[in-house]
């Protein structure tokens, strides 16, 4: 009987060493529900600061949904979950990040951190077994606390500064993909352009500088302006009066839109006109347009363009009639 005890003790030691990780052992991660020693007692609730990045907010919000879930070795759903199962479910559901299954593998997967470098969403590891290897993991939620799955209390929030967790603390780490998401989101928020002020005019919206309209200068009170400002009532018009030079009559101004001249009737008998060419009469007199000297104060009013044209046409008609009658 004495020869059988050493093999039995050796077998128990081998089994204990194989069951050193939270994700693969029912016994070695027996984290008590009540914190051991100093520190705050475990709770089933925690507050999420509003100032957190959206990724951290999503991660902690998903973790909070698991509070009160019972512990189950190898479990990965709300019916029961172990410590590493809780971590992989929270990261997968909130951020679509896949992590290794066991707590020891998760510790190797993360980038190492000091405890004072932890931010909400990072992982914190403990060596609760005799081998001093990582066997338990929790998600840091801020304010010196973590959410994890305890064998006696299920998913709870614990103080990482309690005596038990200070003594079994094995390190902390960050998931690189998670930290990269936060950095990218922060860079986008800082690169957003400031809101533009509305343009006051079309020139301002096109980037051109605008200057305020100049106002008439005014003299200080009690002083007179060096000039007098009189508002204009009408615009000057261009003069159409003919100008004479060297006592020569100027050409009559004829409007382009003058109405057609009516035919002039004569009381004289007009003979029938044949196709024979008409010779000009030497007795024909030149039509003259009366001119008015600008120097004579008693000069008659100058005829209008229509009157001048009618006078010329009447003179020409009379000359033609006289030439026909004199043949």
C-alpha positions in Angstrom: 0.0 0.0 0.0 2.9 2.4 0.7 4.3 1.8 -2.8 1.1 3.1 -4.4 1.0 6.6 -2.8 3.9 8.2 -4.8 2.2 7.5 -8.2 -1.1 8.9 -6.9 0.5 12.1 -5.7 2.4 12.5 -9.0 -0.8 12.1 -11.0 -2.5 14.8 -8.9 0.4 17.2 -9.5 0.2 16.6 -13.3 -3.5 17.2 -13.4 -3.1 20.4 -11.3 -0.5 21.7 -13.7 -2.6 21.0 -16.8 -5.6 22.9 -15.2 -3.7 26.2 -14.7 -5.7 28.4 -17.0 -9.1 30.0 -16.5 -10.2 28.9 -19.9 -9.3 25.2 -19.3 -9.8 24.6 -15.6 -12.8 24.3 -13.3 -10.8 24.8 -10.1 -7.6 26.8 -10.5 -9.3 30.2 -11.1 -11.5 30.0 -8.0 -11.8 33.8 -7.5 -13.9 34.4 -4.4 -17.1 36.6 -4.8 -16.1 38.8 -1.9 -12.7 40.6 -2.3 -10.1 39.3 0.1 -8.5 41.9 2.4 -8.6 45.6 1.8 -10.4 47.3 -1.1 -14.0 47.7 -2.2 -16.4 44.8 -2.1 -17.4 43.2 -5.4 -20.5 44.6 -7.1 -22.8 43.9 -10.1 -22.8 47.3 -11.6 -20.5 50.1 -12.8 -20.8 53.5 -14.5 -19.4 54.2 -18.0 -17.9 57.7 -18.2 -19.4 59.8 -21.0 -15.9 61.1 -22.0 -14.7 57.7 -23.3 -14.1 57.0 -27.0 -16.9 55.3 -28.8 -15.0 52.1 -29.0 -14.4 52.0 -25.3 -18.0 52.9 -24.7 -19.2 50.0 -26.9 -16.8 47.6 -25.2 -17.9 48.4 -21.6 -21.6 48.6 -22.6 -21.3 45.0 -23.9 -19.4 43.8 -20.8 -22.1 45.3 -18.6 -24.7 43.2 -20.3 -23.0 40.1 -18.9 -23.2 41.1 -15.2 -24.8 38.4 -13.1 -24.1 35.6 -15.6 -23.2 32.5 -13.7 -19.7 31.0 -13.9 -19.4 27.9 -16.1 -16.2 26.2 -17.0 -15.7 26.5 -20.8 -19.0 28.4 -21.1 -19.4 31.1 -23.8 -23.0 32.3 -23.5 -25.4 33.9 -21.0 -26.2 30.5 -19.4 -22.7 30.4 -18.1 -19.2 31.7 -18.9 -15.7 31.5 -17.6 -13.2 34.4 -17.4 -11.5 34.1 -20.9 -14.9 33.2 -22.4 -16.3 36.5 -21.2 -13.4 38.4 -22.7 -13.6 36.9 -26.2 -17.4 37.4 -26.3 -17.2 41.0 -25.3 -14.5 41.9 -27.8 -16.2 39.9 -30.6 -19.7 41.3 -30.0 -18.7 45.0 -29.5 -15.8 45.5 -31.9 -15.7 42.3 -34.0 -12.2 41.5 -32.7 -11.3 37.8 -32.3 -9.0 36.9 -29.4 -7.4 33.5 -28.3 -9.5 31.3 -26.1 -7.5 30.9 -22.9 -6.3 33.6 -20.5 -2.6 32.6 -20.9 -2.9 32.9 -24.7 -4.6 36.2 -24.3 -1.7 37.5 -22.2 0.8 36.6 -24.9 -1.4 38.1 -27.6 -1.6 41.5 -25.9 1.0 44.3 -25.8 2.4 44.6 -22.3 1.3 47.6 -20.2 2.2 49.0 -16.7 -0.7 49.1 -14.3 -0.7 52.9 -14.4 -1.1 52.8 -18.3 -4.4 50.9 -18.2 -7.4 52.4 -19.9 -11.0 51.1 -20.0 -11.1 48.0 -22.2 -7.6 46.8 -21.6 -7.0 43.4 -20.0 -5.5 42.6 -16.6 -4.0 39.2 -15.8 -3.5 37.2 -12.6 -1.6 34.1 -11.6 -4.0 32.4 -9.1 -2.4 28.9 -9.2 0.8 27.6 -7.6 2.7 27.6 -11.0 2.7 31.4 -11.1 1.5 31.4 -14.7 -1.4 33.4 -16.0 -4.6 31.7 -15.0 -7.2 34.4 -14.8 -8.2 37.5 -16.8 -10.5 40.5 -16.4 -11.5 43.6 -18.4 -10.4 46.9 -16.8 -13.4 49.3 -16.6 -11.7 52.3 -15.0 -11.6 53.7 -11.4 -9.3 50.8 -10.3 -11.9 48.1 -11.1 -12.3 45.2 -13.5 -15.2 43.0 -14.7 -14.5 39.3 -14.7 -16.1 35.9 -14.2 -15.5 34.5 -10.7 -16.1 30.8 -10.0 -18.1 31.7 -6.9 -19.9 34.8 -7.9 -20.2 34.7 -11.7 -19.6 37.9 -13.7 -18.9 40.7 -11.1 -16.9 43.9 -10.8 -13.9 43.8 -8.4 -11.4 46.2 -7.0 -7.9 45.4 -8.5 -6.3 47.1 -5.5 -7.7 44.5 -3.0 -5.1 42.4 -1.2 -5.9 39.3 -3.1 -5.5 40.8 -6.6 -2.5 42.8 -5.7 -0.8 39.6 -4.5 -1.8 37.5 -7.6 -1.3 40.3 -10.2 0.6 39.0 -13.2 0.5 41.9 -15.6 -1.6 43.9 -18.0 -1.9 44.3 -21.7 -3.8 46.1 -24.5 -5.3 44.6 -27.6 -3.5 46.4 -30.5 -6.5 46.4 -32.8 -8.6 48.0 -30.1 -6.0 50.7 -29.4 -5.7 51.3 -33.2 -9.4 51.9 -33.5 -9.3 54.5 -30.8 -6.3 56.3 -32.3 -8.0 56.4 -35.8 -11.2 57.8 -34.3 -9.3 60.4 -32.3 -7.4 61.5 -35.5 -10.7 61.9 -37.4 -12.3 64.0 -34.7 -9.3 66.4 -34.5 -9.0 66.8 -38.3 -12.6 67.9 -38.8 -12.7 71.5 -40.3 -14.2 74.2 -38.2 -17.7 75.4 -39.3 -17.5 78.1 -41.9 -19.3 81.4 -41.3 -22.0 82.1 -43.9 -20.9 84.5 -46.7 -22.6 87.8 -46.7 -22.5 88.1 -50.5 -21.5 86.2 -53.6 -18.1 87.8 -53.6 -17.4 86.5 -50.0 -18.4 83.0 -51.0 -16.1 83.0 -53.9 -13.1 83.9 -51.8 -12.8 87.5 -53.0 -12.4 90.3 -50.5 -15.2 92.7 -50.1 -15.0 96.3 -49.0 -17.8 98.3 -47.5 -19.4 100.9 -49.7 -17.8 104.3 -49.3 -20.0 106.9 -47.6 -19.8 110.6 -48.3 -17.4 112.3 -45.9 -19.0 114.6 -43.4 -17.4 117.5 -41.6 -17.3 117.5 -37.9 -20.1 119.3 -36.1 -19.8 123.0 -36.4 -17.6 123.0 -39.4 -18.7 123.7 -43.0 -17.7 121.4 -45.9 -15.3 122.9 -48.5 -17.8 122.1 -51.2 -21.5 122.0 -51.7 -23.3 118.8 -52.5 -26.4 119.2 -54.7 -28.4 116.1 -55.7 -28.8 115.7 -59.5 -32.4 115.7 -60.7 -31.8 114.6 -64.3 -29.0 113.5 -66.6 -27.6 115.9 -69.3 -28.9 115.2 -72.8 -26.9 115.4 -76.0 -27.7 118.6 -78.1 -29.0 118.1 -81.7 -29.1 121.9 -82.7 -27.2 122.4 -86.0 -24.0 124.6 -85.7 -23.0 127.1 -88.4 -19.4 127.9 -89.2 -18.2 130.9 -91.3 -21.8 132.0 -91.9 -22.5 128.8 -93.8 -25.7 127.0 -93.2 -25.4 123.6 -91.5 -27.0 120.6 -93.0 -30.5 119.9 -91.8 -30.8 117.2 -89.1 -33.2 114.6 -90.3 -34.6 112.0 -87.9 -34.1 108.4 -88.9 -37.6 107.6 -87.7 -39.4 110.5 -89.5 -42.9 109.6 -90.9 -43.3 109.3 -94.6 -44.0 112.6 -96.4 -47.6 112.9 -97.9 -48.0 113.7 -101.6 -48.4 117.4 -102.4 -51.4 118.3 -104.6 -51.1 121.2 -107.1 -53.9 123.3 -108.6 -52.2 123.5 -112.0 -53.1 121.3 -114.9 -50.6 118.6 -115.4 -50.0 117.2 -118.9 -49.5 113.6 -119.7 -45.9 112.5 -119.2 -44.4 110.4 -122.0 -41.4 108.2 -121.9 -39.3 110.9 -123.5 -36.4 111.8 -121.2 -37.0 115.1 -119.5 -34.4 117.7 -119.8 -33.7 119.9 -116.9 -34.8 123.4 -117.3 -32.3 126.2 -117.1 -34.9 128.2 -115.3 -35.0 125.8 -112.4 -34.0 127.5 -109.2 -32.1 125.9 -106.5 -34.0 125.1 -103.3 -32.7 126.9 -100.4 -33.1 126.2 -96.7 -33.5 129.4 -94.7 -30.9 129.8 -92.1 -31.0 131.7 -88.9 -27.9 133.6 -87.7 -27.0 132.9 -84.2 -26.0 136.5 -83.7 -29.5 138.0 -84.6 -31.6 138.3 -81.5 -34.8 138.7 -83.6 -34.2 135.7 -85.8 -37.1 133.6 -86.6 -37.4 130.1 -85.2 -35.5 127.5 -87.2 -37.7 125.2 -89.3 -38.0 121.6 -88.1 -36.7 118.7 -90.1 -40.1 117.8 -91.5 -40.8 121.4 -92.5 -37.5 121.6 -94.3 -38.1 118.3 -96.1 -41.6 119.4 -97.2 -40.3 122.7 -98.5 -37.6 121.0 -100.6 -40.1 118.4 -102.0 -42.6 121.2 -102.8 -39.9 123.2 -104.7 -38.8 120.1 -106.7 -42.4 119.3 -107.6 -43.0 122.8 -108.8 -39.8 122.8 -110.9 -40.9 119.6 -112.6 -44.3 120.9 -113.3 -42.9 124.2 -114.7 -40.5 122.3 -117.0 -43.3 120.2 -118.4 -45.6 123.2 -119.0 -42.9 125.2 -120.6 -42.3 122.6 -123.4 
